[in-house]
């Protein structure tokens, strides 16, 4: 009987719902204890015990994949990003890597706009002031007065741009691949260099994939190009940002603030200076929060797993509707 290692943190709390589905397709499941992700050493403890994996951001390194052979056939990622999986090693070793593209475009782009509105309208700080007994008129801005720079104009970047355009923002874009001219024209986007975007933007939203070209894309040198009144928003991947460099820029007031849903180390260490900064909004890698989106990803991840194991699943739609 094929065995599946199920370590996706968003799926584990509802795994009992899916146990009958796995049983129907003749699958046993191993559900290890997971806080945020399984590191290499933790995965190696299960090496050779499973034929397929449903994972989150677990560190499927080349060493892990090699040790999981010959049983391992497929790694089914819960979600979109596969940067924690050595997919080149997987391809070389004949292990399929599957994911759900465009899984969280709507909730993540909504989160970006929420952060922009929070800073522009000073909502969290007005709330804190009044609750602490201070009746103060904090200065806010209409979004129509602000410029948004979007770094990474993929599915989420495009969704952010469409939302920002509805608020009347001026929009700058940057990407390493060409963007369709019709999207640029229809949404009034000015594509420009990263340095120019950073110099002119009041808000900078990072929506790029994590890859060798984007690792620490925001660092001491690029942060130096940002306005002292600008806010950095990262709902993509933590390592896009050199975190110590960002902390220094915030402490030295070289930028005005940051909204961070992702970090280089997750959970964010308790001694991180970011936890103490009044001009920083933090979240626990949760900008994808959406029951509807999560449900779609649950089922698509199972479908990807069954495909990778070569198990027919014509009746899967019936389970989805039950």
Buried (B, 14 or more C-beta within 10 A) or exposed (E): EBBBBBBBBBBBEEBEEBEEBBEEBEBEBEBBEBEBBBEBEBBBEBBEEBBBBBBBBBBBBBBBBBBBEEEBBBBBBBBBBBBBBBBEBBEEBEBBBBBBEEBBBBBBBBBBBBBBBBBBBBBEBBEEBEEEEEEEEEEBEEBEEBBBBBBBBBBBBBBBBBBBBEBEBBBBBBBEEEBEEEBBEEBEBBBBEBBBBBBBBBBBBBBBBBEEEBBBBBBBEBBBBBBEEBBBBBBBBBBBBBBEBBBBBBEEEBBBBBBBBBBBEBEBEEEBBBEEBEBBBBBEBEBBBBEEBBEBBBBBBBBBBBBBBEBEBEEBEEBBEE
